[in-house]
Amino acid sequence: MSEPKTDKPPKSGWLNILVDYGPLLVFLAVYKFAAPDEGGTFGEITAVIQGTIAFMVSAVIALVFSKWKFGRISPMLMLSTALIVGFGALTIWLRDESFIQIKPTAIYLFFGIVLLIGYARGKALLQTLLEAAFEGLDREGWLKLSRNWGVFFLFLAGLNEVLRAQLAFESWLWAKLWVFMPLSFLFTFSQLPMLMRHGLALEEKDDVVKDEPPTA
């Protein structure tokens, strides 16, 4: 007897997280290696530029890998890569690291506003990004999820601006890993009870966590 066919995409596991956060880890590694121990404005900017170049290259590689491995490129990854390249080019040209720091704010604001506008119009725009990971979720569940992520993205945009103003550049970089990533995972877990009330199957729980919207 032949095996039943299924259209369900293969589980991506932690590869999605690697695609989302890998370029940031590359940036951190190159910046840390290039930054002079004694500090200094000139050495700091040089390290930022070297890290930015590595960031841009690794982001493009992650984009190509996503297309090769998953057969698709999510709109969020596409926008994130475009902003990394755009703001990275400005950083190199003007020798100002603030453009790299503004990039997450731009992403969070864009998706937060888009998701909330969609919610106000009765459209769950997040469904186009994560439908495969939330099988069985009804329309009301999608609307609530889009609304909640929209609000969360706006919160992250504000948080990024506060940390950008209060922290040194390297401390801000580490905050991307030790503040934003844990917050994103905790927020994703907090949505599970609501999702299951609106039809999400219990066996889909692992995929929900793995396929959360990127926040790098």
C-alpha positions in Angstrom: 0.0 0.0 0.0 1.4 3.4 -1.0 2.0 6.0 1.7 -0.6 8.8 1.8 0.4 12.0 0.2 0.5 15.2 2.3 1.0 18.8 1.3 2.3 19.7 4.7 5.7 21.3 4.4 8.7 19.7 6.1 9.5 20.9 9.6 12.2 23.5 9.5 13.4 23.1 13.1 16.0 25.5 14.3 17.1 26.4 10.8 14.5 29.2 10.7 16.0 30.7 13.8 19.5 30.3 12.3 18.3 32.2 9.2 16.8 34.9 11.3 19.5 35.4 13.9 22.6 34.1 12.1 23.5 37.4 10.4 23.3 39.2 13.8 25.6 36.6 15.4 28.1 37.1 12.5 27.9 40.9 13.1 28.6 40.4 16.8 31.6 38.1 16.1 33.2 40.3 13.6 32.6 43.4 15.6 34.0 41.9 18.8 37.1 40.6 16.9 37.8 43.9 15.2 37.1 46.2 18.1 40.3 47.5 19.7 40.7 46.7 23.4 41.5 50.3 24.3 38.5 51.7 22.5 38.7 54.9 20.7 36.3 56.5 18.2 38.4 55.6 15.1 38.8 52.0 16.1 35.2 51.7 17.1 33.9 53.0 13.7 36.3 50.7 11.9 35.0 47.7 13.8 31.4 48.7 13.1 32.1 49.0 9.4 33.8 45.6 9.3 30.9 44.1 11.2 28.4 45.8 8.9 30.0 44.4 5.8 29.9 40.9 7.3 26.2 41.6 8.4 25.2 42.5 4.9 26.9 39.5 3.3 25.6 37.0 5.8 22.1 38.4 5.4 22.1 37.9 1.7 23.5 34.4 2.2 20.7 33.7 4.7 18.2 34.9 2.1 19.6 32.6 -0.6 19.7 29.7 1.9 16.1 30.2 2.8 15.1 30.0 -0.8 17.2 26.9 -1.4 16.2 25.0 1.8 12.6 26.1 2.3 11.7 26.9 -1.3 10.4 30.3 -0.3 11.5 33.7 1.2 9.2 35.1 3.8 8.2 38.8 3.3 9.6 39.6 6.7 13.0 38.1 5.8 13.0 39.9 2.4 12.2 43.3 4.1 14.8 42.7 6.8 17.5 41.8 4.3 16.7 44.9 2.2 16.9 47.1 5.3 20.1 45.5 6.4 21.7 46.2 3.0 20.2 49.7 2.8 21.0 50.9 6.3 24.3 49.0 6.2 25.3 51.0 3.1 24.5 54.2 4.9 26.5 53.1 7.9 29.6 52.5 5.7 29.1 55.6 3.6 28.5 58.0 6.5 30.6 56.1 9.1 27.7 56.2 11.6 26.6 53.1 13.5 23.2 54.7 14.4 21.8 53.5 11.0 22.3 49.9 12.0 20.6 50.6 15.3 17.6 52.3 13.5 17.0 49.3 11.2 15.2 47.1 13.8 13.0 50.1 14.7 12.0 50.5 11.1 11.1 46.8 10.7 9.1 46.7 13.9 7.2 49.9 13.1 6.5 48.8 9.6 5.0 45.4 10.5 3.3 46.7 13.6 1.5 49.3 11.7 0.7 47.0 8.7 -0.7 44.3 11.0 -2.8 46.7 13.0 -4.2 48.4 9.9 -5.1 44.9 8.6 -6.8 44.0 11.9 -8.8 47.2 11.8 -10.0 46.3 8.3 -10.8 42.7 9.4 -7.8 41.2 7.6 -5.4 38.8 9.3 -2.3 39.7 7.4 -0.1 37.5 9.6 -1.9 34.5 8.1 0.1 34.9 4.8 3.3 34.5 6.7 2.6 31.7 9.2 -0.4 29.8 7.9 1.6 26.5 7.6 2.6 26.7 11.3 -1.0 27.3 12.6 -3.1 24.6 11.0 -6.7 24.6 12.2 -6.6 28.2 13.5 -10.0 29.9 12.8 -10.4 33.4 11.4 -11.0 35.0 14.8 -7.8 33.4 16.0 -5.8 34.8 13.1 -7.2 38.3 13.7 -6.3 38.2 17.4 -2.8 36.9 16.6 -2.3 39.6 14.0 -3.5 42.2 16.5 -1.3 40.9 19.3 1.8 40.7 17.2 1.1 44.2 15.8 1.0 45.6 19.3 4.1 43.6 20.3 6.1 44.9 17.3 5.2 48.5 18.3 6.4 47.7 21.8 9.7 46.3 20.4 10.2 49.5 18.3 9.8 51.7 21.4 12.1 49.4 23.4 14.8 49.5 20.7 14.8 53.3 20.7 15.0 53.4 24.5 18.0 51.0 24.6 19.6 52.7 21.6 19.5 56.0 23.5 20.7 54.5 26.9 23.3 51.9 26.0 26.7 51.9 24.3 26.8 50.3 20.9 28.2 47.0 22.0 25.8 46.7 24.9 22.9 47.4 22.5 24.2 44.6 20.2 24.2 42.1 23.1 20.7 43.3 24.1 19.5 42.1 20.7 20.4 38.6 21.9 19.7 38.7 25.6 16.6 41.0 25.6 14.8 40.9 22.3 15.2 37.2 21.5 13.9 36.0 25.0 11.1 38.5 24.9 10.0 37.2 21.4 10.0 33.6 22.6 8.1 34.4 25.8 5.5 36.4 23.8 5.2 33.5 21.4 4.5 31.0 24.2 2.0 33.4 25.8 -0.1 33.2 22.6 -0.5 29.4 22.7 -3.5 29.3 25.1 -5.4 31.7 22.8 -4.4 29.8 19.7 -5.5 26.5 21.0 -8.9 28.0 22.0 -9.3 29.0 18.4 -8.6 25.6 16.8 -4.8 25.2 16.9 -4.1 21.5 17.3 -1.9 20.5 20.3 0.5 18.6 18.0 1.3 21.9 16.2 2.7 23.4 19.3 6.4 22.9 18.4 6.0 24.4 15.0 4.4 27.5 16.4 7.5 28.2 18.5 9.9 27.4 15.7 8.1 29.5 13.1 7.6 32.7 15.1 8.0 36.0 13.2 11.6 37.1 13.1 12.7 40.0 15.2 16.3 40.3 14.5 
